[in-house]
């Protein structure tokens, strides 16, 4: 399916849910905020939220440091 992730068009075959996409992208779910089609998702909904062709996502990853 074709997704737009952080402004970049990307073909992703291995993701049917937001949780699948985060796993495919090797992102830690407890360190990512997901906005799907301009709506921020709760972390609890990642497994239940299905992706559709043409969806637009913004992924914001928190990193530690000092």
C-alpha positions as CSV (number, residue, x, y, z in Angstrom):
1,X,0.0,0.0,0.0
2,X,1.1,3.6,-0.6
3,X,1.5,5.7,2.5
4,X,2.9,9.2,3.1
5,X,5.1,9.0,6.1
6,X,6.5,12.3,7.4
7,X,5.9,13.9,4.1
8,X,7.6,11.2,2.0
9,X,5.6,8.8,-0.2
10,X,6.4,5.2,0.6
11,X,5.3,1.8,-0.6
12,X,4.8,-0.5,2.4
13,X,3.6,-4.1,2.0
14,X,4.2,-5.5,5.5
15,X,1.8,-3.3,7.5
16,X,-1.9,-3.6,8.0
17,X,-2.1,-1.8,11.3
18,X,-0.2,1.1,12.9
19,X,1.5,-1.4,15.2
20,X,2.6,-3.4,12.2
21,X,4.0,-0.3,10.6
22,X,6.0,0.7,13.7
23,X,7.4,-2.8,13.9
24,X,8.3,-2.8,10.2
25,X,10.1,0.6,10.6
26,X,11.8,-0.8,13.8
27,X,10.5,2.0,16.0
28,X,9.8,1.5,19.7
29,X,6.1,2.0,20.3
30,X,6.7,3.6,23.7
31,X,8.8,6.4,22.2
32,X,6.7,7.3,19.2
33,X,3.7,9.6,18.8
34,X,1.6,8.8,15.7
35,X,-0.6,11.2,13.8
36,X,-2.8,9.5,11.2
37,X,-4.6,11.7,8.7
38,X,-4.2,14.7,11.1
39,X,-5.5,12.9,14.2
40,X,-3.2,11.9,17.0
41,X,-3.7,8.3,18.0
42,X,-3.4,6.9,21.6
43,X,-0.8,4.2,22.0
44,X,-3.5,1.8,23.0
45,X,-5.1,2.1,19.6
46,X,-2.1,1.2,17.5
47,X,-2.9,-2.5,17.3
48,X,-6.6,-1.8,16.4
49,X,-6.1,1.0,13.9
50,X,-6.0,-0.4,10.4
51,X,-4.1,1.4,7.6
52,X,-5.5,2.1,4.2
53,X,-3.9,3.0,0.9
54,X,-3.3,6.7,0.7
55,X,-3.1,7.3,4.5
56,X,-0.8,10.1,5.7
57,X,1.2,9.6,8.9
58,X,3.5,11.8,11.0
59,X,5.7,9.8,13.3
60,X,7.4,11.7,16.0
61,X,10.1,9.8,17.9
62,X,11.4,10.8,21.3
63,X,15.1,10.3,22.0
64,X,17.0,10.6,25.2
65,X,20.2,12.4,25.7
66,X,21.8,15.1,27.7
